[in-house]
Every structure is written in structure tokens, then in C-alpha cells.
Amino acid sequence: MRRFLIAVAAFLVAAGFTAPSFAQLSTPRLSPDEAFVRDLSSGGLFEIQAAYIALQKTDNEDVKQFAKKMVEDHGAADAKLKDTLSKANIKAPQVTIDERRMQELDYLKVADRDFDRQYIQQQREAHRDTVKLLENYIQRGGNEQLKQFATNLLPTIKQHLEMADTLRPKESARR
């Protein structure tokens, strides 16, 4: 029996048989336009969820106002993106938050005295990433309607980054 199993394994290797990974089975290849939309939507979803956590946890009025603006602006951007995708006849890819950002959300949920500092740092990084993503798509993107959307969204995201850069944690944050 053992020889038989070895022979079958050798045959499969010789025949070049390789099993596709689970990721290959479950994740279809995305076009560059779809990848841009997925990454942009994922970032927006992260920022909205982080903002909801901030609204629950912080006592810092500046952080609360920033979080409210994130919910409002990113929600509006998501609606405009869906409209743009419909007009451009591009199917919206499934959007999830990547593992790193999920860990950041999990940390925010349990953060106590350093909550404001963590939230502000995450927002600065997230908005820097989004600025780079938008600028890259504006320069290299293939769909004119998405390029126009990115061009229109870029000033808002830059404004968010400037706001995040001026935020300061306060000692009044919940412990």
C-alpha cells in the first residue's frame, strides 16, 4: 500500500499537478480599475468604522468633530463612487477591510488612555495612503470616469489629512 501511495504521489508530481490555493479558488482576479475601487472602498470603510469607535470612546471634542466629518464625508464619497461605477458600467468588487486595518480597529476598541493618540495616528496614515492611491490612479488609471471621481475626491482627502495633522490628543480622553 505504501508503494502505491508513493507511486501515485510521484505520478502527480511528474504530471505537474498542483492544487490551487484556497485564495486562488475564492478570489477572482480584479482589473486595475476594480482593484482601485476595492482599495479605496476598503479604506473608506475602515475610516468610517474607526470614526464610530472614536465617537463612542473619546471625550476630546476635536476628535469627535473629526470623526463625525469622517462618517459624513466618507459616506458621501461611497455613494458618489457607487454612482460613478454604475455610469462607468463597472461591477463593484466585494469590499472588506484588510487584516492590518482590522487589527487597528480591534486595538481601538480596547485602547484606553492612549485612544486619541492611536486614532489620530491611524487616521493620518490612512489618509496619506488614500492620497497616494488617488494620485496614482489619476496619473495611471484606465477609466476616465473613475479618474474624474478620484480628481474630485482628492481635495477632500487632503483636507482630512490636514485636519488629522492638526489634531492633538488631550488628557481628558476616557481611561
VOFI-400383 format. One line per field, with one value per residue: residue number from 1; chain; x, y, z of N, C-alpha, C, O in turn. Coordinates in Angstrom, 1 decimal, decimal comma. Example, Ala and Ser with C-alpha at 12.3 -4.5 7.8 and 13.67 -1.06 7.14 Angstrom:
BEGIN
i	[1 / 2]
ch	[A / A]
neast	[13,2 / 12,8]
nnorth	[-5,7 / -2,2]
nup	[7,8 / 7,1]
caeast	[12,3 / 13,7]
canorth	[-4,5 / -1,1]
caup	[7,8 / 7,1]
ceast	[13,2 / 12,9]
cnorth	[-3,3 / 0,0]
cup	[7,8 / 7,9]
oeast	[14,2 / 13,4]
onorth	[-3,3 / 1,1]
oup	[8,5 / 8,0]
end
This chain:
BEGIN
i	[1 / 2 / 3 / 4 / 5 / 6 / 7 / 8 / 9 / 10 / 11 / 12 / 13 / 14 / 15 / 16 / 17 / 18 / 19 / 20 / 21 / 22 / 23 / 24 / 25 / 26 / 27 / 28 / 29 / 30 / 31 / 32 / 33 / 34 / 35 / 36 / 37 / 38 / 39 / 40 / 41 / 42 / 43 / 44 / 45 / 46 / 47 / 48 / 49 / 50 / 51 / 52 / 53 / 54 / 55 / 56 / 57 / 58 / 59 / 60 / 61 / 62 / 63 / 64 / 65 / 66 / 67 / 68 / 69 / 70 / 71 / 72 / 73 / 74 / 75 / 76 / 77 / 78 / 79 / 80 / 81 / 82 / 83 / 84 / 85 / 86 / 87 / 88 / 89 / 90 / 91 / 92 / 93 / 94 / 95 / 96 / 97 / 98 / 99 / 100 / 101 / 102 / 103 / 104 / 105 / 106 / 107 / 108 / 109 / 110 / 111 / 112 / 113 / 114 / 115 / 116 / 117 / 118 / 119 / 120 / 121 / 122 / 123 / 124 / 125 / 126 / 127 / 128 / 129 / 130 / 131 / 132 / 133 / 134 / 135 / 136 / 137 / 138 / 139 / 140 / 141 / 142 / 143 / 144 / 145 / 146 / 147 / 148 / 149 / 150 / 151 / 152 / 153 / 154 / 155 / 156 / 157 / 158 / 159 / 160 / 161 / 162 / 163 / 164 / 165 / 166 / 167 / 168 / 169 / 170 / 171 / 172 / 173 / 174 / 175]
ch	[A / A / A / A / A / A / A / A / A / A / A / A / A / A / A / A / A / A / A / A / A / A / A / A / A / A / A / A / A / A / A / A / A / A / A / A / A / A / A / A / A / A / A / A / A / A / A / A / A / A / A / A / A / A / A / A / A / A / A / A / A / A / A / A / A / A / A / A / A / A / A / A / A / A / A / A / A / A / A / A / A / A / A / A / A / A / A / A / A / A / A / A / A / A / A / A / A / A / A / A / A / A / A / A / A / A / A / A / A / A / A / A / A / A / A / A / A / A / A / A / A / A / A / A / A / A / A / A / A / A / A / A / A / A / A / A / A / A / A / A / A / A / A / A / A / A / A / A / A / A / A / A / A / A / A / A / A / A / A / A / A / A / A / A / A / A / A / A / A / A / A / A / A / A / A]
neast	[0,8 / 1,9 / 3,9 / 2,2 / 0,9 / 3,2 / 3,9 / 1,6 / 1,8 / 4,3 / 3,6 / 1,7 / 3,3 / 5,1 / 3,4 / 2,9 / 0,9 / -0,7 / -2,3 / -4,6 / -4,3 / -6,4 / -7,0 / -6,7 / -8,9 / -11,1 / -10,8 / -11,3 / -9,5 / -8,9 / -9,5 / -7,3 / -8,8 / -11,0 / -9,5 / -8,5 / -10,9 / -11,8 / -9,7 / -9,9 / -12,5 / -12,3 / -10,6 / -12,1 / -14,3 / -12,9 / -12,1 / -14,6 / -15,6 / -13,7 / -14,1 / -16,7 / -16,1 / -14,4 / -16,3 / -17,7 / -15,8 / -14,1 / -13,5 / -12,6 / -13,4 / -12,5 / -11,6 / -14,0 / -15,5 / -13,9 / -14,2 / -17,0 / -17,1 / -15,6 / -17,4 / -19,5 / -18,4 / -17,0 / -19,1 / -20,6 / -18,8 / -18,6 / -21,2 / -21,2 / -19,2 / -20,4 / -22,4 / -20,8 / -19,5 / -21,7 / -22,5 / -20,1 / -20,3 / -19,0 / -18,5 / -19,0 / -16,5 / -16,4 / -16,1 / -13,9 / -12,3 / -8,8 / -6,5 / -4,6 / -5,7 / -8,0 / -6,9 / -6,0 / -8,5 / -9,5 / -7,6 / -8,2 / -10,7 / -10,1 / -8,4 / -7,4 / -6,3 / -4,6 / -6,1 / -7,0 / -4,5 / -3,8 / -5,9 / -5,7 / -3,2 / -3,6 / -5,5 / -4,1 / -2,2 / -3,9 / -5,1 / -2,9 / -2,2 / -4,5 / -4,4 / -2,1 / -3,0 / -5,2 / -3,8 / -2,1 / -3,9 / -5,1 / -3,0 / -2,3 / -4,6 / -7,1 / -9,8 / -11,8 / -14,0 / -13,7 / -11,2 / -11,9 / -13,6 / -11,7 / -10,1 / -11,9 / -12,4 / -9,9 / -9,1 / -10,7 / -9,9 / -7,2 / -7,8 / -8,8 / -6,5 / -4,9 / -6,5 / -6,3 / -3,6 / -3,5 / -4,9 / -4,8 / -4,1 / -5,8 / -5,5 / -7,9 / -9,1 / -11,1 / -10,4]
nnorth	[-1,2 / 1,2 / 1,6 / 2,0 / 4,5 / 6,1 / 5,9 / 7,0 / 9,6 / 10,4 / 10,2 / 12,2 / 14,5 / 14,3 / 14,7 / 17,3 / 18,2 / 20,5 / 21,6 / 24,2 / 27,1 / 28,0 / 30,7 / 31,3 / 29,9 / 31,2 / 33,9 / 36,0 / 37,4 / 40,8 / 43,6 / 46,5 / 48,8 / 47,8 / 46,9 / 49,3 / 50,5 / 48,7 / 49,0 / 51,7 / 51,8 / 50,0 / 51,4 / 53,6 / 52,4 / 51,4 / 53,9 / 54,9 / 53,0 / 53,2 / 55,8 / 55,6 / 54,1 / 56,0 / 58,0 / 56,8 / 56,4 / 58,6 / 61,6 / 63,9 / 66,8 / 67,8 / 65,5 / 64,1 / 65,8 / 65,6 / 62,8 / 62,7 / 64,2 / 62,4 / 60,2 / 61,4 / 62,5 / 60,3 / 58,6 / 60,0 / 60,0 / 57,3 / 56,9 / 58,5 / 57,2 / 54,7 / 55,6 / 56,5 / 54,1 / 52,7 / 54,3 / 54,0 / 51,4 / 49,4 / 46,7 / 46,6 / 45,6 / 43,1 / 44,3 / 44,4 / 44,9 / 45,0 / 42,7 / 44,0 / 46,5 / 45,7 / 44,7 / 47,1 / 48,4 / 46,6 / 47,2 / 49,8 / 49,5 / 48,4 / 50,2 / 52,5 / 55,0 / 55,9 / 56,2 / 58,4 / 59,3 / 57,0 / 56,7 / 59,2 / 58,9 / 56,6 / 57,7 / 59,7 / 58,1 / 56,5 / 58,4 / 59,5 / 57,2 / 57,0 / 59,4 / 58,9 / 56,7 / 57,8 / 59,8 / 58,2 / 56,7 / 58,8 / 59,6 / 57,1 / 55,6 / 53,7 / 54,3 / 56,8 / 58,0 / 57,1 / 58,3 / 61,0 / 61,0 / 60,4 / 62,6 / 64,6 / 63,8 / 63,9 / 66,6 / 66,7 / 64,5 / 65,3 / 67,5 / 66,2 / 64,9 / 67,1 / 68,1 / 65,9 / 66,0 / 68,3 / 67,6 / 66,9 / 64,8 / 64,8 / 65,0 / 64,4 / 62,3 / 59,3 / 56,8]
nup	[0,0 / 0,8 / -1,2 / -3,4 / -2,8 / -2,8 / -5,5 / -6,7 / -5,8 / -6,9 / -9,6 / -9,8 / -9,2 / -11,3 / -13,4 / -13,2 / -11,6 / -9,5 / -6,8 / -6,7 / -4,6 / -1,7 / -1,8 / -4,5 / -5,5 / -4,4 / -4,9 / -7,4 / -10,2 / -10,2 / -12,3 / -12,9 / -12,5 / -10,9 / -8,7 / -7,7 / -7,0 / -5,0 / -3,1 / -2,4 / -1,4 / 0,7 / 2,4 / 3,0 / 4,3 / 6,6 / 7,7 / 8,4 / 10,2 / 12,2 / 13,0 / 14,1 / 16,4 / 17,6 / 18,2 / 20,2 / 22,2 / 22,8 / 24,7 / 23,8 / 22,2 / 19,7 / 18,4 / 18,3 / 16,5 / 14,2 / 13,7 / 13,2 / 10,9 / 9,2 / 9,0 / 7,7 / 5,3 / 4,1 / 3,8 / 2,0 / -0,2 / -0,8 / -1,7 / -4,0 / -5,4 / -5,9 / -7,7 / -9,8 / -10,6 / -11,5 / -13,7 / -15,2 / -15,9 / -14,4 / -12,4 / -8,9 / -6,7 / -4,1 / -0,9 / 1,8 / 4,9 / 5,2 / 6,9 / 8,5 / 9,0 / 10,3 / 12,6 / 13,6 / 14,1 / 16,0 / 18,1 / 18,6 / 19,8 / 22,3 / 23,4 / 25,9 / 27,7 / 25,8 / 23,5 / 21,9 / 20,8 / 19,3 / 17,5 / 16,1 / 15,0 / 13,3 / 11,6 / 10,3 / 8,9 / 7,3 / 5,7 / 4,3 / 2,8 / 1,2 / -0,2 / -1,8 / -3,2 / -4,7 / -6,2 / -7,7 / -9,2 / -10,7 / -12,3 / -13,6 / -14,1 / -15,8 / -16,5 / -17,5 / -16,1 / -13,5 / -13,0 / -13,0 / -10,8 / -8,8 / -9,0 / -8,2 / -5,6 / -4,3 / -3,2 / -0,9 / 0,6 / 1,1 / 2,6 / 4,9 / 5,7 / 6,4 / 8,5 / 10,3 / 10,8 / 12,4 / 14,7 / 18,2 / 20,9 / 24,0 / 27,5 / 28,6 / 27,6 / 27,7 / 30,2]
caeast	[0,0 / 2,8 / 4,5 / 1,2 / 0,8 / 4,4 / 3,8 / 0,6 / 2,4 / 5,3 / 2,9 / 1,1 / 4,3 / 5,7 / 2,4 / 2,8 / -0,4 / -0,6 / -3,6 / -4,7 / -4,5 / -7,7 / -7,1 / -6,9 / -10,2 / -12,1 / -10,6 / -11,1 / -8,6 / -9,5 / -8,8 / -6,7 / -9,9 / -11,6 / -8,6 / -8,5 / -12,2 / -11,7 / -8,8 / -10,5 / -13,7 / -11,9 / -10,0 / -13,3 / -15,0 / -12,0 / -12,2 / -16,0 / -15,7 / -12,8 / -14,8 / -17,8 / -15,4 / -14,0 / -17,5 / -18,1 / -14,7 / -13,3 / -14,1 / -12,0 / -14,3 / -11,9 / -11,6 / -15,4 / -15,9 / -13,2 / -14,9 / -18,3 / -16,8 / -15,2 / -18,6 / -20,3 / -17,6 / -16,7 / -20,3 / -21,0 / -17,9 / -19,0 / -22,4 / -20,7 / -18,4 / -21,3 / -23,0 / -19,8 / -19,4 / -22,9 / -22,3 / -19,0 / -20,6 / -18,0 / -19,1 / -18,3 / -16,0 / -16,7 / -15,2 / -13,6 / -11,1 / -7,7 / -6,2 / -3,8 / -6,6 / -8,9 / -6,2 / -6,0 / -9,8 / -9,5 / -6,8 / -9,0 / -11,8 / -9,7 / -7,5 / -7,9 / -5,8 / -3,9 / -7,1 / -6,9 / -3,2 / -3,8 / -6,9 / -5,2 / -2,1 / -4,2 / -6,1 / -3,0 / -1,6 / -4,9 / -5,4 / -1,7 / -2,4 / -5,6 / -3,9 / -1,2 / -3,9 / -5,9 / -2,9 / -1,6 / -5,0 / -5,3 / -1,9 / -2,2 / -5,8 / -7,6 / -11,2 / -11,9 / -15,0 / -13,0 / -10,2 / -12,6 / -14,1 / -10,6 / -9,7 / -12,8 / -12,3 / -8,6 / -9,0 / -11,4 / -9,0 / -6,1 / -8,3 / -8,9 / -5,1 / -4,5 / -7,2 / -5,7 / -2,3 / -3,6 / -5,5 / -3,9 / -4,7 / -5,9 / -5,5 / -9,3 / -9,7 / -11,6 / -9,4]
canorth	[0,0 / 2,4 / 1,8 / 2,5 / 5,9 / 6,8 / 5,9 / 8,0 / 10,9 / 10,6 / 10,4 / 13,6 / 15,5 / 14,3 / 15,2 / 18,7 / 18,5 / 21,2 / 22,1 / 25,7 / 27,5 / 28,4 / 32,1 / 31,2 / 29,4 / 32,1 / 35,3 / 36,2 / 38,4 / 42,1 / 44,6 / 47,6 / 49,7 / 47,1 / 46,9 / 50,7 / 50,7 / 47,8 / 49,6 / 52,9 / 51,5 / 49,4 / 52,5 / 54,4 / 51,6 / 51,4 / 55,2 / 55,1 / 52,2 / 53,8 / 57,0 / 55,2 / 53,8 / 57,3 / 58,7 / 56,1 / 56,3 / 59,8 / 62,8 / 65,0 / 67,4 / 67,9 / 64,2 / 63,9 / 66,6 / 65,0 / 61,5 / 63,0 / 64,5 / 61,2 / 59,4 / 62,2 / 62,7 / 59,0 / 58,0 / 60,7 / 59,6 / 56,0 / 57,0 / 59,0 / 56,1 / 53,7 / 56,2 / 56,5 / 52,8 / 52,4 / 55,1 / 53,5 / 50,0 / 48,6 / 46,0 / 46,9 / 44,3 / 42,9 / 45,2 / 44,0 / 45,6 / 44,1 / 42,2 / 45,0 / 47,5 / 45,0 / 44,7 / 48,5 / 48,6 / 45,9 / 47,9 / 51,0 / 49,0 / 48,2 / 51,3 / 53,3 / 56,3 / 56,3 / 56,1 / 59,6 / 59,2 / 55,9 / 57,1 / 60,2 / 58,3 / 55,8 / 58,5 / 60,3 / 57,1 / 56,1 / 59,5 / 59,5 / 56,1 / 57,3 / 60,4 / 58,2 / 55,8 / 58,7 / 60,4 / 57,2 / 56,4 / 60,0 / 59,5 / 55,9 / 54,9 / 53,5 / 54,6 / 58,3 / 58,4 / 56,9 / 59,3 / 62,2 / 60,8 / 60,5 / 64,0 / 65,4 / 63,4 / 64,2 / 67,7 / 66,3 / 63,6 / 66,1 / 68,3 / 65,3 / 64,7 / 68,3 / 68,1 / 64,9 / 66,5 / 69,3 / 67,0 / 66,6 / 64,1 / 65,5 / 64,1 / 64,2 / 61,1 / 58,3 / 55,9]
caup	[0,0 / 0,9 / -2,5 / -4,2 / -2,5 / -3,3 / -6,9 / -7,1 / -5,5 / -7,9 / -10,8 / -9,8 / -9,3 / -12,7 / -14,4 / -13,0 / -10,9 / -8,3 / -6,3 / -6,5 / -3,2 / -1,4 / -2,3 / -6,0 / -5,7 / -3,9 / -5,2 / -8,8 / -10,5 / -10,4 / -13,2 / -12,2 / -12,1 / -9,8 / -7,6 / -7,2 / -6,3 / -3,8 / -2,1 / -2,0 / -0,6 / 1,9 / 3,2 / 3,4 / 5,3 / 7,7 / 8,4 / 9,0 / 11,4 / 13,2 / 13,5 / 15,0 / 17,7 / 18,3 / 18,7 / 21,5 / 23,2 / 23,2 / 25,4 / 23,1 / 21,2 / 18,4 / 17,8 / 18,0 / 15,3 / 13,1 / 13,5 / 12,6 / 9,5 / 8,5 / 8,7 / 6,7 / 4,0 / 3,5 / 3,4 / 0,7 / -1,2 / -1,1 / -2,6 / -5,3 / -6,1 / -6,5 / -8,8 / -10,8 / -11,1 / -12,3 / -15,0 / -16,0 / -16,1 / -13,7 / -11,2 / -7,7 / -6,1 / -2,7 / -0,1 / 3,2 / 5,5 / 5,3 / 8,2 / 9,2 / 9,4 / 11,2 / 13,9 / 14,1 / 14,7 / 17,3 / 19,1 / 19,1 / 20,7 / 23,7 / 23,8 / 27,0 / 27,9 / 24,5 / 22,4 / 21,0 / 20,1 / 18,4 / 16,5 / 15,3 / 14,2 / 12,3 / 10,6 / 9,5 / 8,0 / 6,4 / 4,7 / 3,5 / 1,9 / 0,3 / -1,1 / -2,7 / -4,1 / -5,6 / -7,1 / -8,6 / -10,2 / -11,5 / -13,2 / -14,4 / -14,2 / -17,2 / -16,7 / -17,4 / -15,1 / -12,2 / -12,9 / -12,7 / -9,5 / -8,0 / -9,1 / -7,4 / -4,2 / -3,8 / -2,3 / 0,4 / 1,4 / 1,5 / 3,7 / 6,0 / 6,2 / 7,1 / 9,8 / 11,2 / 11,2 / 13,5 / 15,9 / 19,3 / 22,0 / 25,2 / 28,7 / 29,0 / 26,9 / 28,7 / 30,7]
ceast	[0,9 / 3,4 / 3,5 / 1,0 / 2,0 / 4,3 / 2,8 / 1,2 / 3,4 / 4,7 / 2,3 / 2,1 / 4,9 / 4,7 / 2,2 / 1,5 / 0,0 / -2,0 / -3,6 / -4,9 / -6,0 / -7,9 / -7,4 / -8,3 / -11,3 / -11,9 / -10,4 / -10,2 / -9,4 / -8,8 / -8,2 / -7,8 / -10,6 / -10,8 / -8,5 / -9,8 / -12,2 / -10,9 / -9,3 / -11,7 / -13,3 / -11,3 / -11,1 / -14,1 / -14,2 / -12,2 / -13,6 / -16,1 / -14,8 / -13,5 / -16,0 / -17,2 / -15,0 / -15,2 / -17,9 / -17,1 / -14,1 / -14,2 / -13,5 / -12,9 / -13,8 / -11,9 / -13,0 / -15,8 / -15,2 / -13,9 / -16,2 / -18,1 / -16,4 / -16,5 / -19,4 / -19,6 / -17,4 / -18,0 / -20,8 / -20,1 / -18,2 / -20,3 / -22,1 / -20,0 / -19,4 / -22,0 / -22,0 / -19,6 / -20,6 / -22,8 / -21,2 / -19,2 / -19,5 / -18,7 / -18,3 / -17,8 / -16,4 / -15,6 / -15,1 / -12,4 / -10,0 / -7,3 / -5,5 / -4,8 / -7,6 / -8,2 / -6,1 / -7,4 / -10,0 / -8,8 / -7,6 / -10,1 / -11,4 / -8,8 / -8,1 / -7,3 / -5,1 / -4,8 / -6,9 / -5,6 / -3,3 / -4,8 / -6,3 / -4,0 / -2,6 / -4,8 / -5,1 / -2,5 / -2,6 / -5,1 / -4,1 / -1,8 / -3,4 / -5,1 / -3,0 / -2,0 / -4,6 / -4,9 / -2,3 / -2,7 / -5,2 / -4,2 / -1,9 / -3,5 / -6,3 / -9,0 / -11,3 / -12,9 / -14,4 / -11,9 / -10,8 / -13,1 / -12,9 / -10,1 / -10,6 / -12,7 / -10,9 / -8,5 / -9,7 / -10,5 / -7,7 / -6,5 / -8,4 / -7,5 / -4,7 / -5,2 / -6,6 / -4,4 / -2,4 / -4,3 / -4,4 / -4,6 / -4,8 / -5,9 / -6,9 / -9,9 / -10,0 / -10,5 / -10,0]
cnorth	[1,3 / 2,7 / 2,4 / 4,0 / 6,7 / 6,9 / 6,9 / 9,4 / 11,3 / 10,9 / 11,8 / 14,7 / 15,5 / 14,9 / 16,7 / 19,1 / 19,3 / 21,7 / 23,6 / 26,0 / 27,9 / 29,8 / 32,1 / 30,8 / 30,4 / 33,5 / 35,5 / 37,4 / 39,7 / 42,9 / 45,7 / 48,6 / 49,1 / 47,1 / 48,3 / 50,9 / 49,9 / 48,5 / 50,9 / 52,7 / 50,8 / 50,4 / 53,3 / 53,7 / 51,5 / 52,8 / 55,4 / 54,3 / 52,7 / 55,1 / 56,7 / 54,8 / 55,1 / 58,0 / 58,1 / 56,3 / 57,6 / 60,9 / 64,1 / 65,6 / 67,5 / 66,6 / 63,8 / 64,6 / 66,0 / 63,6 / 61,7 / 63,4 / 63,3 / 60,4 / 60,1 / 62,1 / 61,3 / 58,3 / 58,7 / 60,2 / 58,2 / 56,0 / 57,5 / 58,0 / 55,1 / 54,3 / 56,2 / 55,1 / 52,4 / 53,1 / 54,5 / 52,0 / 49,1 / 48,0 / 46,3 / 45,6 / 44,3 / 43,6 / 44,6 / 44,9 / 44,6 / 43,8 / 43,2 / 46,1 / 47,0 / 45,0 / 46,1 / 48,8 / 47,9 / 46,6 / 49,1 / 50,6 / 48,8 / 49,3 / 52,1 / 54,7 / 56,8 / 56,3 / 57,2 / 59,5 / 58,2 / 56,2 / 58,1 / 59,7 / 57,4 / 56,6 / 59,2 / 59,3 / 56,7 / 57,1 / 59,7 / 58,4 / 56,4 / 58,4 / 59,8 / 57,4 / 56,7 / 59,3 / 59,4 / 56,8 / 57,6 / 59,9 / 58,3 / 55,1 / 54,7 / 53,9 / 56,1 / 58,7 / 58,2 / 57,9 / 60,6 / 62,1 / 61,0 / 61,9 / 64,9 / 65,0 / 63,8 / 65,4 / 67,4 / 65,5 / 64,4 / 67,0 / 67,4 / 65,1 / 65,9 / 68,4 / 67,1 / 65,3 / 67,6 / 68,8 / 66,7 / 65,8 / 64,9 / 64,5 / 63,8 / 62,9 / 60,0 / 57,3 / 54,5]
cup	[0,0 / -0,5 / -3,5 / -4,0 / -2,9 / -4,8 / -7,4 / -6,9 / -6,5 / -9,3 / -10,9 / -9,9 / -10,7 / -13,7 / -14,2 / -12,3 / -9,6 / -8,0 / -6,2 / -5,0 / -3,0 / -1,9 / -3,8 / -6,3 / -5,4 / -4,3 / -6,7 / -9,0 / -10,8 / -11,5 / -12,3 / -11,7 / -10,9 / -8,5 / -6,9 / -6,4 / -5,0 / -2,7 / -1,6 / -1,1 / 0,7 / 2,9 / 3,8 / 4,5 / 6,6 / 8,5 / 9,0 / 10,3 / 12,5 / 13,8 / 14,4 / 16,4 / 18,4 / 18,9 / 20,1 / 22,6 / 23,7 / 23,9 / 24,7 / 22,0 / 19,8 / 17,7 / 17,4 / 16,7 / 14,1 / 12,7 / 12,8 / 11,1 / 8,7 / 8,1 / 7,6 / 5,4 / 3,4 / 3,1 / 2,1 / -0,4 / -1,7 / -2,0 / -4,0 / -6,1 / -6,7 / -7,7 / -10,0 / -11,4 / -11,9 / -13,7 / -15,9 / -16,3 / -15,6 / -12,5 / -10,0 / -7,0 / -4,7 / -1,9 / 1,3 / 3,6 / 5,6 / 6,7 / 9,1 / 9,8 / 10,4 / 12,6 / 14,5 / 14,7 / 16,0 / 18,4 / 19,6 / 20,0 / 22,1 / 24,2 / 24,9 / 26,9 / 26,6 / 23,3 / 21,4 / 20,1 / 19,0 / 17,2 / 15,5 / 14,4 / 13,0 / 11,2 / 9,7 / 8,4 / 6,9 / 5,3 / 3,8 / 2,4 / 0,8 / -0,7 / -2,2 / -3,7 / -5,1 / -6,6 / -8,1 / -9,6 / -11,1 / -12,6 / -14,1 / -14,6 / -15,6 / -17,5 / -16,5 / -16,3 / -13,7 / -12,0 / -12,5 / -11,2 / -8,5 / -7,9 / -8,2 / -5,9 / -3,5 / -2,9 / -0,9 / 1,2 / 1,9 / 2,7 / 5,0 / 6,6 / 7,0 / 8,5 / 10,8 / 11,7 / 12,3 / 14,7 / 16,9 / 20,4 / 23,2 / 26,4 / 29,2 / 28,4 / 28,0 / 29,0 / 30,7]
oeast	[0,6 / 3,5 / 3,8 / 0,9 / 1,8 / 4,7 / 3,0 / 1,0 / 3,5 / 5,2 / 2,5 / 1,9 / 5,1 / 5,1 / 1,5 / 1,1 / 0,8 / -2,7 / -2,7 / -5,5 / -6,7 / -9,0 / -8,1 / -8,9 / -12,3 / -12,9 / -9,3 / -10,0 / -10,4 / -7,5 / -8,5 / -7,7 / -10,9 / -11,3 / -8,5 / -9,8 / -12,7 / -11,3 / -9,2 / -11,8 / -13,9 / -11,6 / -11,1 / -14,5 / -14,8 / -12,4 / -13,6 / -16,6 / -15,3 / -13,4 / -16,2 / -17,8 / -15,2 / -15,1 / -18,5 / -17,4 / -13,7 / -15,4 / -13,9 / -13,2 / -14,5 / -12,1 / -13,2 / -16,5 / -15,8 / -14,2 / -16,6 / -18,9 / -16,7 / -16,5 / -19,8 / -20,2 / -17,6 / -18,0 / -21,3 / -20,6 / -18,1 / -20,3 / -22,6 / -20,1 / -19,2 / -22,3 / -22,4 / -19,5 / -20,4 / -23,1 / -21,3 / -18,3 / -19,0 / -19,3 / -17,0 / -18,6 / -16,8 / -14,4 / -16,1 / -11,7 / -10,2 / -7,7 / -5,7 / -4,7 / -8,1 / -8,8 / -6,2 / -7,5 / -10,5 / -9,2 / -7,6 / -10,4 / -12,2 / -8,4 / -9,3 / -7,7 / -4,9 / -4,4 / -6,7 / -5,6 / -2,8 / -4,4 / -6,4 / -4,0 / -2,1 / -4,7 / -5,4 / -2,4 / -2,3 / -5,3 / -4,3 / -1,6 / -3,2 / -5,5 / -3,2 / -1,8 / -4,6 / -5,2 / -2,2 / -2,3 / -5,4 / -4,5 / -1,6 / -3,4 / -6,0 / -9,4 / -11,1 / -12,7 / -14,7 / -11,7 / -10,3 / -13,0 / -13,0 / -9,7 / -10,1 / -12,9 / -10,9 / -7,9 / -9,2 / -10,4 / -7,3 / -5,8 / -8,0 / -7,3 / -4,0 / -4,6 / -6,4 / -4,0 / -1,4 / -4,3 / -3,3 / -5,8 / -3,9 / -6,3 / -7,1 / -11,0 / -9,4 / -9,7 / -9,3]
onorth	[2,2 / 3,8 / 3,2 / 4,8 / 7,8 / 8,0 / 7,6 / 10,3 / 12,4 / 11,8 / 12,6 / 15,7 / 16,6 / 15,4 / 17,4 / 20,3 / 18,9 / 22,2 / 24,1 / 25,2 / 28,2 / 30,1 / 33,0 / 31,2 / 30,5 / 34,3 / 35,1 / 38,3 / 39,7 / 42,8 / 45,8 / 49,1 / 49,8 / 47,3 / 48,4 / 51,4 / 50,4 / 48,6 / 51,2 / 53,3 / 51,2 / 50,4 / 53,7 / 54,3 / 51,6 / 52,8 / 56,0 / 54,7 / 52,7 / 55,3 / 57,4 / 55,1 / 55,2 / 58,6 / 58,8 / 56,4 / 57,8 / 60,9 / 65,2 / 64,9 / 67,3 / 66,5 / 63,2 / 64,0 / 65,9 / 63,4 / 61,0 / 62,9 / 63,3 / 59,9 / 59,5 / 61,8 / 61,2 / 57,6 / 58,0 / 60,0 / 57,9 / 55,3 / 57,0 / 57,9 / 54,7 / 53,5 / 55,9 / 55,0 / 51,7 / 52,4 / 54,5 / 51,4 / 48,2 / 48,7 / 46,2 / 44,7 / 45,3 / 43,5 / 44,4 / 45,5 / 43,5 / 44,4 / 43,3 / 46,4 / 47,7 / 45,2 / 46,3 / 49,5 / 48,4 / 46,6 / 49,4 / 51,4 / 49,0 / 49,2 / 52,4 / 55,6 / 58,0 / 56,3 / 56,9 / 59,7 / 58,4 / 56,0 / 58,0 / 60,0 / 57,5 / 56,2 / 59,4 / 59,6 / 56,6 / 56,8 / 60,0 / 58,7 / 56,1 / 58,3 / 60,1 / 57,4 / 56,3 / 59,3 / 59,7 / 56,7 / 57,3 / 60,3 / 58,4 / 54,1 / 55,6 / 54,0 / 56,6 / 59,7 / 59,0 / 58,4 / 61,3 / 63,1 / 61,7 / 62,4 / 65,8 / 65,9 / 64,0 / 65,3 / 67,9 / 65,7 / 64,1 / 67,2 / 67,9 / 65,1 / 65,8 / 68,8 / 67,4 / 65,1 / 67,8 / 69,5 / 66,3 / 66,2 / 65,7 / 63,3 / 62,9 / 62,6 / 59,9 / 56,9 / 53,5]
oup	[-0,7 / -0,9 / -4,3 / -5,0 / -3,5 / -5,4 / -8,4 / -7,7 / -7,0 / -10,0 / -11,9 / -10,6 / -11,3 / -14,7 / -14,9 / -12,3 / -8,8 / -8,8 / -5,6 / -4,2 / -3,9 / -2,4 / -4,2 / -7,3 / -6,1 / -4,2 / -7,2 / -8,2 / -11,5 / -11,6 / -11,2 / -10,6 / -9,9 / -7,4 / -5,7 / -5,3 / -3,9 / -1,6 / -0,4 / 0,0 / 1,7 / 4,1 / 4,9 / 5,5 / 7,7 / 9,7 / 10,1 / 11,3 / 13,7 / 15,0 / 15,4 / 17,4 / 19,6 / 20,0 / 20,9 / 23,7 / 24,8 / 23,7 / 25,1 / 21,0 / 18,8 / 16,5 / 16,4 / 15,8 / 13,0 / 11,6 / 11,9 / 10,3 / 7,5 / 7,0 / 6,6 / 4,4 / 2,1 / 2,1 / 1,2 / -1,6 / -2,9 / -3,0 / -5,0 / -7,3 / -7,8 / -8,7 / -11,2 / -12,6 / -13,0 / -14,7 / -17,1 / -17,0 / -16,2 / -11,7 / -10,0 / -6,8 / -4,0 / -2,1 / 2,0 / 2,8 / 6,1 / 7,6 / 10,3 / 11,0 / 11,3 / 13,6 / 15,7 / 15,8 / 17,0 / 19,6 / 20,8 / 20,9 / 23,0 / 25,4 / 24,8 / 26,1 / 26,4 / 22,2 / 20,2 / 18,9 / 17,9 / 16,0 / 14,3 / 13,2 / 11,9 / 10,0 / 8,5 / 7,2 / 5,7 / 4,1 / 2,6 / 1,2 / -0,3 / -1,9 / -3,4 / -4,9 / -6,3 / -7,8 / -9,3 / -10,8 / -12,3 / -13,8 / -15,3 / -15,3 / -16,4 / -18,7 / -15,4 / -15,6 / -12,8 / -10,8 / -11,6 / -10,5 / -7,5 / -6,9 / -7,5 / -5,1 / -2,3 / -1,8 / 0,1 / 2,4 / 3,0 / 3,6 / 6,1 / 7,8 / 8,0 / 9,5 / 12,0 / 12,8 / 13,1 / 15,8 / 16,6 / 20,7 / 23,4 / 26,2 / 30,0 / 28,7 / 29,0 / 28,1 / 31,0]
end
